């Protein structure tokens, strides 16, 4: 049921979600940038074996995200949106403090597992709150802001982390970056989200009811599978390796790293712009139409990128691939938001899970192809086929829930 705008302070509502989401996403580039520093701190060196152990922090983080996402799908039937969102941000607060004081790698892994749990709670509840509280025509724009924040964090984090690490070491980033954002997110969410939300309408239903309703809903299930296939287009693992091995193998390592950083910054800018643009187009064009166009373009340019004959062509094809990939993100998120309104929290939990599964499928398929065939070209074609295969499900089986926004 839509809430009247006067029921929440609109000046704080959206900033609360954005700041909370920024606290979530700032940790992702942080771990990537600081891996060597963390390894040297705990092991006294940055040998491959030690680096491999520290890299498992990310694996544990991802695992915690999936487990917490499943749990939140149940909890949304019993608890209100605001307490769950505040819980997620509070866990980020504990994780930041714990990571700063972590005496060894085991404790850091524990607190990063907490970070994964807090992150996924915030992400799920941010979208659920948008669906439950915002007027229909405002949802696409705010969803686009939330999606853009994730990539804006890369632009903010990269220079900030470098400066802070030079001042006081890698641990200081948790006190100067993550902790202030978590505190600000807590304060804004406490003041900006309504406290008088009614008891969840499904609070008397069995815990499994939400998952059952989503899985038996053909439209919702098709929407999730299509999104999972589209996420295979996340080429972060393979694109930089492709550039460096195919076109930059004779250039100095420092130049390769600078080039890779430039590519990542360009990708972040494209994602930000594309999501904001799509947030405005969704009041004029169907979410299904925009998602399918983005998905097909993503699949085609994923294949073409790895067929590029030279560096210039590869960069152009890669940027087109990123644009189409990013173009589908906000429309698909909006599409998923209202598929099963009575069980929106569970649907958003499953959304988080399929995004992780899609990325894992892309990494696994690409890795198997490279290991067995050794061809980036076959990697691109394989991933492109998987991406495109999911989008007929949107066209034939998914309900257009964006029609109320236009």
N, C-alpha and C positions, 0 to 999 in steps of 0.2 A: 504493500500500500504506500502510495506517494505521500511524503510529509510536506506540509506547508513550509514555505521558505522561512517564515518567521519562527519556526521551531528550533532553529539552530543559528548561531552567529556565523554568517557566511564569510565574514572577513577572516575568521580563524579556521574554518572547516577545511578548505582546500590547502592552505599552508601547513596545517597539521599533518595531512596525508603526505604532502610533498617532502617535508622535513623528515618525517618518519621513514619514508621510502629512501631518502638520500642516506640516512644512517645505515639502512640495509645494504645499499649498493656500493657504498664507499669501501667496504671490506673486500670486495671482489678484486679490484685492481691492486689493493694493498698487498694481499698475499702474493700475487704474481710478481710485483715489483720487489718485494722484500725477501723472497725465497732464499737468495744467496746470503743476505745479512743474517737471517734467522739461522740458517745452517751453520755459518761461521760462529755464531753466538753459542750454540749448543754443542757443536762438535769440534770447533777449533779449526775447521777446514771446510772447503766446499767441493769435496770429491764427489763423483757421481753417486756412490752408495749413500753418502750422507744426504745429498740433494734428493735422492729417491725417497728416503724416509720422511723428509720434511714435506715433499710433494704429497704424501698421503694425507696430510692435513686437509687438503682440498677434497680428497675422496671421502674422508670421514664427514666433512661438512656437507657434501652432497647427499650422503646416506642419511644424515640427520634430517635434512630438508624433506626427503621423501617420507620418513617415519612421522615427522611432525605434521606434514600435510595430510597424511591419512588420519591422524588423530584429530586434527582440526575439523575435518569433514564430519566427524561424530560430534565434537564439542559444540559446533554451531547450532545443533538442535537443542542444546541445554542452556547455553549462556548467551548473553547479549553481546552485540558487536563491540561496544566500547570497552568492557573489561577485557575481552580477548585481544583487542588491539593494544591496550595498555600493557597487557601481559607480554606481548611480543616485543614491545619497545623496552620493557623492563629487563627482559632476558638479554637484549643487546647491551644494555647498561652493565649487567653483571659480566657478560662476556668480555667487554672492553676492559673493565677493571682486572678481571682474571687474566686476560692475555698480557696485560702490562706486567703483572707480578709473577707470571708463570715461571717456576724455577727450572723446568725441563720440558722436553718435547711432549712427553705424555700429558702434562697439564695443559700445554698449549692446544693439543689435539682435543682435549676435553672441552676447553672453553670455545674452540672453534666449532665443535659440535653444537654447543649451546647457541653460538652465533647463527649457525644454519637453521636451528629450530626457531629462534626469534625472527630471523629474516623471513622465513616462509609464513609464519603467523601474521606478520605485518603485511606481507604482500597479499595474502588471501583476504585478510580483513579489510585492507584498503579498498580492494575492488568490491567486496561485499557491501561495505558502507556506501560506496558510490551508487551501487545498484539500489540499495534500500532507501537512501535519503535524498538523492538529487532528483530534480525534475528531469523528465526524459530528454529534453533538448540540451540540457547541460552535461549529460553523461559523457558523450563522445569527447568533448573538449577536455574535461577533467581526466578521463582515461588517457588521452594523448599526453597530458602533462606528466602523469605518473610513469608512463612508458618512456617518455623522453628523459626523465630524471635519471633512470638507470644508466643511460649512456652519457648524460651530462656529468655523472660522477667520475667517469674516466678523464674528462677534460679538467675537472677540479682536482682529482686525486693525483694525477701524474706529477705535476710540478710541486704540489703541496707536500706530498710524501717525500720527494727528493730533498726539499728544503728542510723539513722537520727532521729527517733521518740524519742529515749533515749536522744539525744542531745538537741533537741528543740521542741518536741511535734509533733503531727500528721500533722499540717499545713506546717511545714518546708519541708515535702516531695514534696510539689507542687513547691517550689522554687528551691530545690536542685536536684530533679529528672525530673519532667515533664517539667518545664520551660526551662532548658538547652537543653533538647532533642528537644523541639519544636523550639527553636531558631536555633539549629544546622540543624534541618530538613528544616526550612525555607531557611536558607543560602544555603544549599547543593541543594535543589530543585530549587532555583532561578538560581544558577550557572550551575547545572548539566542537567536540562531539556531544550530542544531546545525552543527558543522563536519564531522561524520562522515557527512554525507548521501552516499548511494551515487551512483555515476556515473549520469547521466540514462539511463533505460531505452532511449531512442531515439537514443543517441549515435552509433550506426553507421548510422542511417537518413539518406537524402539530406535536404538542407536543406528542400526543398519538401514533405517527407512530412507534416509537421504540418498545413499549409494544405490539402493534398489530402484528408487524413482528415476535417478539420472540414467542408470544403465538400461532401463526398460523404455526410456524415451528415445525414440529413433532419431529425432532431430538433435537432441543434446549429444547423444553418443557419436553421431556422424560429425558434429562440429568438433568434438574433442579429437577424434581420429585424424581429421583433416589438419588440425593445428599441430598434432604430433608429427605428421609427415612434413609439414612446412618447416618445423624447427630443425629438421635434418639439414637445412640450408645454412646452419651456423658453421661457417668454414674456418673459424678462428684457429683450430688446430692445424689445418692443412694449408691454408692460404699463405701464411708467412713462410712455412717450410718450402712451399712451391716456389715462391719468389726467390728465396735464398739459394735453393739448389739448382733451379733452372736458369736463372738470369744473373745472380749476384755471387756465384760461387768463387769468382776470381777477384772479388773486391775485398778490402780489409773488413775484418769483423766489426770494427767500430762503425764503419759506413753501413754495414748490413743492419746493425741494431738501430741506427738513426733512421734508416729507411723504414724499418718495421714499425718504429714508434710513430713516424709520420703517417703510415697507412692506418694504424689503429686510431689515431686522432681524426683522420678523415672519415673513417667508418663511424666514429662517435657523432661527428657533426651531421652526417647524412641521416643517421637514425633519429637524431633530435629534430631536424627539419622535417623529415618524412612523417614522423608521428604527429607533430603539431599541424602540419598541412592536412593529414587525414582526419584529425579531430574536427576540423572545420568542414571538410567535404562531406562528412557523414550526415550532416543536416540536409544534404542535397542529393547524395548518391547512396544507393543501397550498400550496406555493409558486406553482403554476399558478393556483389559485383566487384567492389574494391579488393576484397580478400582474394577472390579468384584471379583477378588481373595481377595482383601482387604475387600470388603463388605461382602462376604460370611463368611470369617473368623471372621469378626467383629460380625455378627449375631450369629454364632455358639458359639463363646466364651462368648458372652453376656449372653446366656442362661446357659452355663456350669459354668460360674463364680458363679452364685447364687446357683448352686447345689453342690458346693464344700463342702466336709465333714469336713474339718479342715482348720486352718489358712494358713498352708503352701501351700495346694492345691489351696486355694482361691487366694493367691498372684500370684502363677504361672499362673493360668487361667486368672487373671486380666491383667497381663503383656502381655500375648498372645493377649487378646482382644484389649489392647491399641495398640500393634504393628500393628494388622490388620486394626484397625480404622485409625491409622496414615498413614498406607501404602496407603490408598485410597485417602487421602486428596489432595496431589499434583497432581496425575494423573487426578482426577476429576476436579480440578481447571484448569489444562491445557486443558482438554477436553471441558470445558465450554468456554474457552477463545476465540476460533475461530469458535464457532457454527454459530454465526451471525455477521461476521466481520464488516459489515456496521453499526451495532447497538451494538457494543461491550460494550459501556458504559451502555446502558440499560440492557444488559445481565448480566453485573457484578453487577448492582444494584439489579436485581432479584436474583442473586446468594447470595448476602448478606441477602436478605429478607428470602429466603428459609432456609438458615442456622439458622436464628433466629426461624423460624416456626418449623423446625425439632427439635431443642432443646426444644421448648415449648411443642411439642407433646410428646416427651419422658418424660418430667417432669409431664405433665398432666396424661398420661396413667399410669405411675408408681405410681403417687400419688393416682389415683382412685383405682388401684388394691390394694395398701397397705391399703387404708381406708376401702375398702369394703371386702377384703379377708384376708388382713394381712399377705401375703406370698411373701417374696422376690423371691422365686422360680418361682412363677407365673409372677412376674414382669419381670424377666429375659427372660422367654419364650415369653411373650407378646412383649417385645421390640425386641427380636431376630427375631421374625416372621415379624415384621414391617420392620426391617432393610433389611432382605433378599428379601422381596417382591418387593422392588424397583429396584433390579438389573437386572431382565429380560428386563426392559425397556431399559437399556443400551445395552444389547446384541442384541435385536431385532429391536430397533427403533433409536438408537443414532449413528450418523455419527462419524467415527474415524477421528478426526481432528489432531491427533498426527502423522499421516503418513508422514507429511512433515518434522518432526523432525528427522527422521531416515535415 
